[in-house]
């Protein structure tokens, strides 16, 4: 309740303090999934699934060079229901650089097309390789078409977070390479240094995307010399009119006894206001093999607003087969 009151007062304060033009700067995003798991060979045959997240935000020009960006979110699922601060930034711009304070989710591997089709997918709207909550200072400097970004901050779990990144973005190419330090890794309680890279080539409806990360865990005899390698690559191509075919490959290696790899085959077939997506996901680890078949039929209710029927069949090597079926909704409106 205290969080609800705090965010409500914060929003009202800025609404009253600054004259705003919402039609130019407003941002809204909604995604939800409501469905069930069906286990034909168990006494409890059904498990209910629910995930809804709504985000609204606005860009507030405080002065000519000072800008506030604020996004508030609402999340409701089986485990929680709350209002939260999605992101906040106060940035001062001058010449070809900017400096400010930011709170947001850092993501490595966020440009995938295939992973953001199924709302019930664990990588939907997330970084495929890494996700960190960041609060701290941010500096951008633009030179010769390249953007240099450096950040220093932290959060409750990861203590100190520091990163530097070089970014090149000129259509149809996006490329970045970065170095990241965490005082406490997401994988264990050790210090971590991460080297990452991302590259995307986008032309018409064709997309080639590659992202990699190398993690080195430090300062522990138990985890000494422990490393983590990750690579994700996907390609999506039009084969006839608006019909798309694609493949994705994801490999993760932690040590000789802890690895996983997965393949995804993807097809998209539009028919007027309907779009059918088929995905086959094959995942193999040193312990098990999982196969997942997914069929999604989306209906375009309006621009940026889709409602779809989602059906999946799971065929694991360990455990029993089961089904998932539900209704998914996606909405994204961003004026600027």
Secondary structure, DSSP 8 states (H G I E B T S, - for coil): -HHHHHHHHHHHHHHHHS---HHHH-EEEEEEEEEEEE-TTSSS-EEEEEEEEEEEEEEEE-SSSEEEEEEEEEEEESS-EEEEEEEEEEEEEETTEEEEEEEEEEEES---SGGGS-TTSTTTTS-SSEEEEEEEEEEEEEETTEEEEEEEEEETTTEEEEEEEEEEEETTEEEEEEEEEESS-SSSSSEEEEEEEEEEEEETTEEEEEEEEEEEEES-STTTT-EEEEEEEEEEEEEETTEEEEEEEEEEEEETTEEEEEEEEEEEEEETTEEEEEEEEEEEESS-EEEEEEEEEEEEEETTEEEEEEEEEEEESSS--EEEEEEEEEEEEE--
